[in-house]
Amino acid sequence: MSYSKIENALKTVLPDAVYKVQAPETTNDGEQLLRYLVWTPTGERYSYANGRPFATIYQAVVTVATQTEDDTLPAEVSKALADAHIAMQMPEHSYDVETATYYTDIPCEVI
């Protein structure tokens, strides 16, 4: 597997609002995006056995964006990633005053 495992897990939560690297400003209907998920590849590393690489570990950050305070979306995304056996690190939270959007960044890894 590779990054597709991350994208597939995200699509179980928000099927029509999963984007790679950057989300558009509006939906196909021209409406503002209020809830969306962005996954961004950040690199890869290798696991070794007997001095030889045996697994490539793909690293990414999943960004959960919502304009609703205390939205359950970040928890839903974390559960979907965990259910797909995707390793995660502690999420980081931020708020953008200009767009009135809450962001949760979830670093993750998949083999």
GIWO-V805753 format. One record per run of one state. SS is the DSSP state (@ for helix, = for strand, . for the rest). FROM is the first residue (numbers start at 0). TO is the last residue. Records with the same first field share a line. If there is no record, write none. Layout:
SS: FROM-TO  FROM-TO
This chain:
.: 0-1  11-16  20-24  26-30  32-33  49-50  66-71  83-85  88-90  96-99  110-110
@: 2-10  72-82
=: 17-19  25-25  31-31  34-48  51-65  86-87  91-95  100-109
